[in-house]
Amino acid sequence: MLLTEWKTEDALRVRGDEERARGMQLGITQGMRQVAVNMLNDGVDANTVARYTGLFIDDVLRLQY
């Protein structure tokens, strides 16, 4: 088994990278929700909205109301 020493700086860098990736994914999801709301407001049906945004149909239906 290979043992590696972790420095505090390394651990913080990895954690920061993970948090940044998580934040970017959250931003993308929020953006797609806003696009879905805009599409729904323009009369696009929920199934089409789900297909184009990648959101689950249940999530799109919740945004309708």
PyMOL Python script that loads the backbone (N, CA, C, O; Angstrom):
from pymol import cmd

cmd.read_pdbstr("""\
ATOM      1  N   MET A   1       0.848  -1.184   0.000  1.00  0.00           N
ATOM      2  CA  MET A   1       0.000   0.000   0.000  1.00  0.00           C
ATOM      3  C   MET A   1       0.893   1.248   0.000  1.00  0.00           C
ATOM      4  O   MET A   1       1.887   1.314   0.724  1.00  0.00           O
ATOM      5  N   LEU A   2       0.535   2.193  -0.792  1.00  0.00           N
ATOM      6  CA  LEU A   2       1.299   3.425  -0.909  1.00  0.00           C
ATOM      7  C   LEU A   2       0.730   4.462   0.050  1.00  0.00           C
ATOM      8  O   LEU A   2      -0.468   4.744   0.033  1.00  0.00           O
ATOM      9  N   LEU A   3       1.577   5.013   0.866  1.00  0.00           N
ATOM     10  CA  LEU A   3       1.153   6.047   1.814  1.00  0.00           C
ATOM     11  C   LEU A   3       1.625   7.404   1.324  1.00  0.00           C
ATOM     12  O   LEU A   3       2.759   7.559   0.871  1.00  0.00           O
ATOM     13  N   THR A   4       0.747   8.372   1.421  1.00  0.00           N
ATOM     14  CA  THR A   4       1.073   9.722   0.995  1.00  0.00           C
ATOM     15  C   THR A   4       0.811  10.666   2.149  1.00  0.00           C
ATOM     16  O   THR A   4      -0.217  10.577   2.820  1.00  0.00           O
ATOM     17  N   GLU A   5       1.731  11.554   2.369  1.00  0.00           N
ATOM     18  CA  GLU A   5       1.537  12.565   3.405  1.00  0.00           C
ATOM     19  C   GLU A   5       0.717  13.703   2.849  1.00  0.00           C
ATOM     20  O   GLU A   5       0.993  14.220   1.766  1.00  0.00           O
ATOM     21  N   TRP A   6      -0.284  14.083   3.596  1.00  0.00           N
ATOM     22  CA  TRP A   6      -1.127  15.215   3.188  1.00  0.00           C
ATOM     23  C   TRP A   6      -0.718  16.425   4.001  1.00  0.00           C
ATOM     24  O   TRP A   6      -0.625  16.373   5.228  1.00  0.00           O
ATOM     25  N   LYS A   7      -0.484  17.481   3.315  1.00  0.00           N
ATOM     26  CA  LYS A   7      -0.234  18.748   3.983  1.00  0.00           C
ATOM     27  C   LYS A   7      -1.565  19.477   4.082  1.00  0.00           C
ATOM     28  O   LYS A   7      -2.469  19.250   3.277  1.00  0.00           O
ATOM     29  N   THR A   8      -1.678  20.334   5.051  1.00  0.00           N
ATOM     30  CA  THR A   8      -2.895  21.117   5.222  1.00  0.00           C
ATOM     31  C   THR A   8      -3.212  21.903   3.959  1.00  0.00           C
ATOM     32  O   THR A   8      -4.375  22.008   3.568  1.00  0.00           O
ATOM     33  N   GLU A   9      -2.192  22.453   3.323  1.00  0.00           N
ATOM     34  CA  GLU A   9      -2.395  23.229   2.104  1.00  0.00           C
ATOM     35  C   GLU A   9      -2.999  22.368   0.993  1.00  0.00           C
ATOM     36  O   GLU A   9      -3.882  22.816   0.262  1.00  0.00           O
ATOM     37  N   ASP A  10      -2.516  21.129   0.873  1.00  0.00           N
ATOM     38  CA  ASP A  10      -3.041  20.225  -0.148  1.00  0.00           C
ATOM     39  C   ASP A  10      -4.510  19.904   0.118  1.00  0.00           C
ATOM     40  O   ASP A  10      -5.333  19.915  -0.797  1.00  0.00           O
ATOM     41  N   ALA A  11      -4.824  19.621   1.362  1.00  0.00           N
ATOM     42  CA  ALA A  11      -6.199  19.292   1.729  1.00  0.00           C
ATOM     43  C   ALA A  11      -7.123  20.471   1.463  1.00  0.00           C
ATOM     44  O   ALA A  11      -8.232  20.287   0.962  1.00  0.00           O
ATOM     45  N   LEU A  12      -6.684  21.665   1.790  1.00  0.00           N
ATOM     46  CA  LEU A  12      -7.501  22.858   1.550  1.00  0.00           C
ATOM     47  C   LEU A  12      -7.688  23.123   0.061  1.00  0.00           C
ATOM     48  O   LEU A  12      -8.760  23.553  -0.364  1.00  0.00           O
ATOM     49  N   ARG A  13      -6.657  22.870  -0.726  1.00  0.00           N
ATOM     50  CA  ARG A  13      -6.754  23.064  -2.171  1.00  0.00           C
ATOM     51  C   ARG A  13      -7.764  22.085  -2.771  1.00  0.00           C
ATOM     52  O   ARG A  13      -8.593  22.472  -3.595  1.00  0.00           O
ATOM     53  N   VAL A  14      -7.695  20.824  -2.359  1.00  0.00           N
ATOM     54  CA  VAL A  14      -8.633  19.818  -2.862  1.00  0.00           C
ATOM     55  C   VAL A  14     -10.055  20.180  -2.449  1.00  0.00           C
ATOM     56  O   VAL A  14     -10.985  20.094  -3.251  1.00  0.00           O
ATOM     57  N   ARG A  15     -10.213  20.582  -1.201  1.00  0.00           N
ATOM     58  CA  ARG A  15     -11.544  20.970  -0.735  1.00  0.00           C
ATOM     59  C   ARG A  15     -12.067  22.179  -1.512  1.00  0.00           C
ATOM     60  O   ARG A  15     -13.245  22.228  -1.864  1.00  0.00           O
ATOM     61  N   GLY A  16     -11.212  23.135  -1.773  1.00  0.00           N
ATOM     62  CA  GLY A  16     -11.600  24.314  -2.531  1.00  0.00           C
ATOM     63  C   GLY A  16     -12.019  23.950  -3.951  1.00  0.00           C
ATOM     64  O   GLY A  16     -12.993  24.488  -4.478  1.00  0.00           O
ATOM     65  N   ASP A  17     -11.276  23.033  -4.564  1.00  0.00           N
ATOM     66  CA  ASP A  17     -11.622  22.581  -5.914  1.00  0.00           C
ATOM     67  C   ASP A  17     -12.990  21.909  -5.926  1.00  0.00           C
ATOM     68  O   ASP A  17     -13.791  22.139  -6.832  1.00  0.00           O
ATOM     69  N   GLU A  18     -13.256  21.078  -4.920  1.00  0.00           N
ATOM     70  CA  GLU A  18     -14.544  20.392  -4.831  1.00  0.00           C
ATOM     71  C   GLU A  18     -15.681  21.386  -4.619  1.00  0.00           C
ATOM     72  O   GLU A  18     -16.739  21.258  -5.234  1.00  0.00           O
ATOM     73  N   GLU A  19     -15.472  22.361  -3.765  1.00  0.00           N
ATOM     74  CA  GLU A  19     -16.502  23.374  -3.488  1.00  0.00           C
ATOM     75  C   GLU A  19     -16.773  24.228  -4.727  1.00  0.00           C
ATOM     76  O   GLU A  19     -17.921  24.576  -5.007  1.00  0.00           O
ATOM     77  N   ARG A  20     -15.734  24.558  -5.454  1.00  0.00           N
ATOM     78  CA  ARG A  20     -15.879  25.353  -6.669  1.00  0.00           C
ATOM     79  C   ARG A  20     -16.698  24.574  -7.708  1.00  0.00           C
ATOM     80  O   ARG A  20     -17.586  25.134  -8.350  1.00  0.00           O
ATOM     81  N   ALA A  21     -16.395  23.297  -7.865  1.00  0.00           N
ATOM     82  CA  ALA A  21     -17.134  22.461  -8.815  1.00  0.00           C
ATOM     83  C   ALA A  21     -18.593  22.342  -8.401  1.00  0.00           C
ATOM     84  O   ALA A  21     -19.489  22.405  -9.244  1.00  0.00           O
ATOM     85  N   ARG A  22     -18.832  22.170  -7.111  1.00  0.00           N
ATOM     86  CA  ARG A  22     -20.204  22.084  -6.603  1.00  0.00           C
ATOM     87  C   ARG A  22     -20.955  23.392  -6.841  1.00  0.00           C
ATOM     88  O   ARG A  22     -22.126  23.379  -7.220  1.00  0.00           O
ATOM     89  N   GLY A  23     -20.292  24.501  -6.623  1.00  0.00           N
ATOM     90  CA  GLY A  23     -20.898  25.810  -6.837  1.00  0.00           C
ATOM     91  C   GLY A  23     -21.231  26.060  -8.301  1.00  0.00           C
ATOM     92  O   GLY A  23     -22.273  26.629  -8.624  1.00  0.00           O
ATOM     93  N   MET A  24     -20.342  25.632  -9.175  1.00  0.00           N
ATOM     94  CA  MET A  24     -20.601  25.795 -10.604  1.00  0.00           C
ATOM     95  C   MET A  24     -21.806  24.962 -11.024  1.00  0.00           C
ATOM     96  O   MET A  24     -22.647  25.425 -11.794  1.00  0.00           O
ATOM     97  N   GLN A  25     -21.892  23.723 -10.514  1.00  0.00           N
ATOM     98  CA  GLN A  25     -23.033  22.875 -10.858  1.00  0.00           C
ATOM     99  C   GLN A  25     -24.332  23.478 -10.346  1.00  0.00           C
ATOM    100  O   GLN A  25     -25.352  23.439 -11.033  1.00  0.00           O
ATOM    101  N   LEU A  26     -24.296  24.033  -9.147  1.00  0.00           N
ATOM    102  CA  LEU A  26     -25.484  24.686  -8.593  1.00  0.00           C
ATOM    103  C   LEU A  26     -25.905  25.866  -9.467  1.00  0.00           C
ATOM    104  O   LEU A  26     -27.093  26.056  -9.726  1.00  0.00           O
ATOM    105  N   GLY A  27     -24.935  26.654  -9.918  1.00  0.00           N
ATOM    106  CA  GLY A  27     -25.229  27.789 -10.788  1.00  0.00           C
ATOM    107  C   GLY A  27     -25.832  27.356 -12.117  1.00  0.00           C
ATOM    108  O   GLY A  27     -26.759  27.990 -12.621  1.00  0.00           O
ATOM    109  N   ILE A  28     -25.309  26.289 -12.676  1.00  0.00           N
ATOM    110  CA  ILE A  28     -25.847  25.767 -13.931  1.00  0.00           C
ATOM    111  C   ILE A  28     -27.288  25.301 -13.734  1.00  0.00           C
ATOM    112  O   ILE A  28     -28.155  25.586 -14.561  1.00  0.00           O
ATOM    113  N   THR A  29     -27.541  24.591 -12.647  1.00  0.00           N
ATOM    114  CA  THR A  29     -28.893  24.101 -12.366  1.00  0.00           C
ATOM    115  C   THR A  29     -29.859  25.257 -12.167  1.00  0.00           C
ATOM    116  O   THR A  29     -30.975  25.225 -12.684  1.00  0.00           O
ATOM    117  N   GLN A  30     -29.447  26.275 -11.427  1.00  0.00           N
ATOM    118  CA  GLN A  30     -30.305  27.440 -11.223  1.00  0.00           C
ATOM    119  C   GLN A  30     -30.577  28.152 -12.540  1.00  0.00           C
ATOM    120  O   GLN A  30     -31.686  28.632 -12.772  1.00  0.00           O
ATOM    121  N   GLY A  31     -29.576  28.219 -13.395  1.00  0.00           N
ATOM    122  CA  GLY A  31     -29.754  28.832 -14.704  1.00  0.00           C
ATOM    123  C   GLY A  31     -30.745  28.057 -15.559  1.00  0.00           C
ATOM    124  O   GLY A  31     -31.584  28.652 -16.236  1.00  0.00           O
ATOM    125  N   MET A  32     -30.652  26.734 -15.530  1.00  0.00           N
ATOM    126  CA  MET A  32     -31.582  25.908 -16.300  1.00  0.00           C
ATOM    127  C   MET A  32     -33.007  26.037 -15.756  1.00  0.00           C
ATOM    128  O   MET A  32     -33.972  25.990 -16.519  1.00  0.00           O
ATOM    129  N   ARG A  33     -33.134  26.197 -14.458  1.00  0.00           N
ATOM    130  CA  ARG A  33     -34.473  26.415 -13.884  1.00  0.00           C
ATOM    131  C   ARG A  33     -35.058  27.728 -14.381  1.00  0.00           C
ATOM    132  O   ARG A  33     -36.248  27.803 -14.689  1.00  0.00           O
ATOM    133  N   GLN A  34     -34.233  28.756 -14.459  1.00  0.00           N
ATOM    134  CA  GLN A  34     -34.715  30.048 -14.949  1.00  0.00           C
ATOM    135  C   GLN A  34     -35.099  29.958 -16.421  1.00  0.00           C
ATOM    136  O   GLN A  34     -36.109  30.525 -16.840  1.00  0.00           O
ATOM    137  N   VAL A  35     -34.303  29.252 -17.197  1.00  0.00           N
ATOM    138  CA  VAL A  35     -34.641  29.037 -18.609  1.00  0.00           C
ATOM    139  C   VAL A  35     -35.963  28.291 -18.699  1.00  0.00           C
ATOM    140  O   VAL A  35     -36.804  28.622 -19.535  1.00  0.00           O
ATOM    141  N   ALA A  36     -36.159  27.276 -17.838  1.00  0.00           N
ATOM    142  CA  ALA A  36     -37.404  26.509 -17.846  1.00  0.00           C
ATOM    143  C   ALA A  36     -38.597  27.404 -17.536  1.00  0.00           C
ATOM    144  O   ALA A  36     -39.634  27.305 -18.193  1.00  0.00           O
ATOM    145  N   VAL A  37     -38.460  28.275 -16.540  1.00  0.00           N
ATOM    146  CA  VAL A  37     -39.549  29.195 -16.196  1.00  0.00           C
ATOM    147  C   VAL A  37     -39.863  30.094 -17.387  1.00  0.00           C
ATOM    148  O   VAL A  37     -41.030  30.312 -17.712  1.00  0.00           O
ATOM    149  N   ASN A  38     -38.839  30.609 -18.031  1.00  0.00           N
ATOM    150  CA  ASN A  38     -39.049  31.472 -19.196  1.00  0.00           C
ATOM    151  C   ASN A  38     -39.756  30.721 -20.320  1.00  0.00           C
ATOM    152  O   ASN A  38     -40.665  31.255 -20.956  1.00  0.00           O
ATOM    153  N   MET A  39     -39.338  29.491 -20.560  1.00  0.00           N
ATOM    154  CA  MET A  39     -39.972  28.692 -21.608  1.00  0.00           C
ATOM    155  C   MET A  39     -41.434  28.414 -21.271  1.00  0.00           C
ATOM    156  O   MET A  39     -42.307  28.522 -22.132  1.00  0.00           O
ATOM    157  N   LEU A  40     -41.697  28.055 -20.012  1.00  0.00           N
ATOM    158  CA  LEU A  40     -43.074  27.788 -19.588  1.00  0.00           C
ATOM    159  C   LEU A  40     -43.933  29.041 -19.738  1.00  0.00           C
ATOM    160  O   LEU A  40     -45.081  28.965 -20.177  1.00  0.00           O
ATOM    161  N   ASN A  41     -43.371  30.192 -19.369  1.00  0.00           N
ATOM    162  CA  ASN A  41     -44.110  31.452 -19.508  1.00  0.00           C
ATOM    163  C   ASN A  41     -44.406  31.789 -20.969  1.00  0.00           C
ATOM    164  O   ASN A  41     -45.364  32.503 -21.266  1.00  0.00           O
ATOM    165  N   ASP A  42     -43.583  31.273 -21.869  1.00  0.00           N
ATOM    166  CA  ASP A  42     -43.799  31.496 -23.304  1.00  0.00           C
ATOM    167  C   ASP A  42     -44.707  30.432 -23.917  1.00  0.00           C
ATOM    168  O   ASP A  42     -44.938  30.430 -25.127  1.00  0.00           O
ATOM    169  N   GLY A  43     -45.219  29.529 -23.083  1.00  0.00           N
ATOM    170  CA  GLY A  43     -46.173  28.539 -23.566  1.00  0.00           C
ATOM    171  C   GLY A  43     -45.587  27.235 -24.061  1.00  0.00           C
ATOM    172  O   GLY A  43     -46.301  26.432 -24.663  1.00  0.00           O
ATOM    173  N   VAL A  44     -44.313  27.003 -23.826  1.00  0.00           N
ATOM    174  CA  VAL A  44     -43.703  25.738 -24.236  1.00  0.00           C
ATOM    175  C   VAL A  44     -44.179  24.650 -23.280  1.00  0.00           C
ATOM    176  O   VAL A  44     -44.228  24.866 -22.069  1.00  0.00           O
ATOM    177  N   ASP A  45     -44.532  23.478 -23.818  1.00  0.00           N
ATOM    178  CA  ASP A  45     -45.056  22.416 -22.950  1.00  0.00           C
ATOM    179  C   ASP A  45     -43.944  21.832 -22.063  1.00  0.00           C
ATOM    180  O   ASP A  45     -42.764  21.877 -22.411  1.00  0.00           O
ATOM    181  N   ALA A  46     -44.347  21.289 -20.923  1.00  0.00           N
ATOM    182  CA  ALA A  46     -43.419  20.832 -19.890  1.00  0.00           C
ATOM    183  C   ALA A  46     -42.467  19.745 -20.392  1.00  0.00           C
ATOM    184  O   ALA A  46     -41.294  19.740 -20.019  1.00  0.00           O
ATOM    185  N   ASN A  47     -42.945  18.837 -21.221  1.00  0.00           N
ATOM    186  CA  ASN A  47     -42.072  17.770 -21.729  1.00  0.00           C
ATOM    187  C   ASN A  47     -40.950  18.337 -22.598  1.00  0.00           C
ATOM    188  O   ASN A  47     -39.811  17.876 -22.519  1.00  0.00           O
ATOM    189  N   THR A  48     -41.261  19.313 -23.409  1.00  0.00           N
ATOM    190  CA  THR A  48     -40.242  19.948 -24.254  1.00  0.00           C
ATOM    191  C   THR A  48     -39.245  20.702 -23.383  1.00  0.00           C
ATOM    192  O   THR A  48     -38.039  20.655 -23.625  1.00  0.00           O
ATOM    193  N   VAL A  49     -39.750  21.393 -22.376  1.00  0.00           N
ATOM    194  CA  VAL A  49     -38.870  22.127 -21.453  1.00  0.00           C
ATOM    195  C   VAL A  49     -37.906  21.153 -20.784  1.00  0.00           C
ATOM    196  O   VAL A  49     -36.707  21.420 -20.710  1.00  0.00           O
ATOM    197  N   ALA A  50     -38.419  20.032 -20.299  1.00  0.00           N
ATOM    198  CA  ALA A  50     -37.572  19.036 -19.638  1.00  0.00           C
ATOM    199  C   ALA A  50     -36.514  18.511 -20.603  1.00  0.00           C
ATOM    200  O   ALA A  50     -35.353  18.359 -20.221  1.00  0.00           O
ATOM    201  N   ARG A  51     -36.892  18.237 -21.828  1.00  0.00           N
ATOM    202  CA  ARG A  51     -35.957  17.698 -22.822  1.00  0.00           C
ATOM    203  C   ARG A  51     -34.836  18.698 -23.114  1.00  0.00           C
ATOM    204  O   ARG A  51     -33.671  18.308 -23.198  1.00  0.00           O
ATOM    205  N   TYR A  52     -35.171  19.970 -23.270  1.00  0.00           N
ATOM    206  CA  TYR A  52     -34.163  20.967 -23.642  1.00  0.00           C
ATOM    207  C   TYR A  52     -33.302  21.438 -22.467  1.00  0.00           C
ATOM    208  O   TYR A  52     -32.149  21.822 -22.664  1.00  0.00           O
ATOM    209  N   THR A  53     -33.840  21.414 -21.268  1.00  0.00           N
ATOM    210  CA  THR A  53     -33.065  21.894 -20.113  1.00  0.00           C
ATOM    211  C   THR A  53     -32.339  20.784 -19.378  1.00  0.00           C
ATOM    212  O   THR A  53     -31.394  21.044 -18.634  1.00  0.00           O
ATOM    213  N   GLY A  54     -32.778  19.538 -19.583  1.00  0.00           N
ATOM    214  CA  GLY A  54     -32.163  18.433 -18.854  1.00  0.00           C
ATOM    215  C   GLY A  54     -32.715  18.274 -17.447  1.00  0.00           C
ATOM    216  O   GLY A  54     -32.223  17.453 -16.674  1.00  0.00           O
ATOM    217  N   LEU A  55     -33.740  19.060 -17.110  1.00  0.00           N
ATOM    218  CA  LEU A  55     -34.367  18.941 -15.799  1.00  0.00           C
ATOM    219  C   LEU A  55     -35.346  17.767 -15.814  1.00  0.00           C
ATOM    220  O   LEU A  55     -35.862  17.394 -16.867  1.00  0.00           O
ATOM    221  N   PHE A  56     -35.597  17.189 -14.640  1.00  0.00           N
ATOM    222  CA  PHE A  56     -36.593  16.139 -14.522  1.00  0.00           C
ATOM    223  C   PHE A  56     -37.969  16.750 -14.737  1.00  0.00           C
ATOM    224  O   PHE A  56     -38.212  17.895 -14.357  1.00  0.00           O
ATOM    225  N   ILE A  57     -38.863  15.990 -15.343  1.00  0.00           N
ATOM    226  CA  ILE A  57     -40.205  16.488 -15.624  1.00  0.00           C
ATOM    227  C   ILE A  57     -40.919  16.921 -14.344  1.00  0.00           C
ATOM    228  O   ILE A  57     -41.658  17.905 -14.352  1.00  0.00           O
ATOM    229  N   ASP A  58     -40.703  16.197 -13.249  1.00  0.00           N
ATOM    230  CA  ASP A  58     -41.329  16.582 -11.965  1.00  0.00           C
ATOM    231  C   ASP A  58     -40.889  17.981 -11.540  1.00  0.00           C
ATOM    232  O   ASP A  58     -41.697  18.768 -11.046  1.00  0.00           O
ATOM    233  N   ASP A  59     -39.614  18.287 -11.732  1.00  0.00           N
ATOM    234  CA  ASP A  59     -39.100  19.610 -11.372  1.00  0.00           C
ATOM    235  C   ASP A  59     -39.718  20.691 -12.265  1.00  0.00           C
ATOM    236  O   ASP A  59     -40.061  21.776 -11.795  1.00  0.00           O
ATOM    237  N   VAL A  60     -39.852  20.383 -13.544  1.00  0.00           N
ATOM    238  CA  VAL A  60     -40.436  21.345 -14.478  1.00  0.00           C
ATOM    239  C   VAL A  60     -41.908  21.596 -14.104  1.00  0.00           C
ATOM    240  O   VAL A  60     -42.373  22.736 -14.107  1.00  0.00           O
ATOM    241  N   LEU A  61     -42.616  20.532 -13.789  1.00  0.00           N
ATOM    242  CA  LEU A  61     -44.035  20.681 -13.417  1.00  0.00           C
ATOM    243  C   LEU A  61     -44.179  21.534 -12.147  1.00  0.00           C
ATOM    244  O   LEU A  61     -45.126  22.312 -12.027  1.00  0.00           O
ATOM    245  N   ARG A  62     -43.256  21.389 -11.218  1.00  0.00           N
ATOM    246  CA  ARG A  62     -43.296  22.215  -9.997  1.00  0.00           C
ATOM    247  C   ARG A  62     -43.052  23.688 -10.316  1.00  0.00           C
ATOM    248  O   ARG A  62     -43.590  24.567  -9.643  1.00  0.00           O
ATOM    249  N   LEU A  63     -42.254  23.957 -11.327  1.00  0.00           N
ATOM    250  CA  LEU A  63     -41.965  25.339 -11.716  1.00  0.00           C
ATOM    251  C   LEU A  63     -43.153  25.997 -12.403  1.00  0.00           C
ATOM    252  O   LEU A  63     -43.245  27.223 -12.462  1.00  0.00           O
ATOM    253  N   GLN A  64     -44.058  25.179 -12.922  1.00  0.00           N
ATOM    254  CA  GLN A  64     -45.214  25.711 -13.642  1.00  0.00           C
ATOM    255  C   GLN A  64     -46.143  26.476 -12.727  1.00  0.00           C
ATOM    256  O   GLN A  64     -46.851  27.373 -13.185  1.00  0.00           O
ATOM    257  N   TYR A  65     -46.161  26.149 -11.457  1.00  0.00           N
ATOM    258  CA  TYR A  65     -47.146  26.742 -10.546  1.00  0.00           C
ATOM    259  C   TYR A  65     -46.527  27.654  -9.551  1.00  0.00           C
ATOM    260  O   TYR A  65     -47.230  28.227  -8.718  1.00  0.00           O
TER     261      TYR A  65
END
""", "prot")
cmd.dss("prot")
cmd.show_as("cartoon", "prot")
cmd.util.cbc("prot")
cmd.orient("prot")
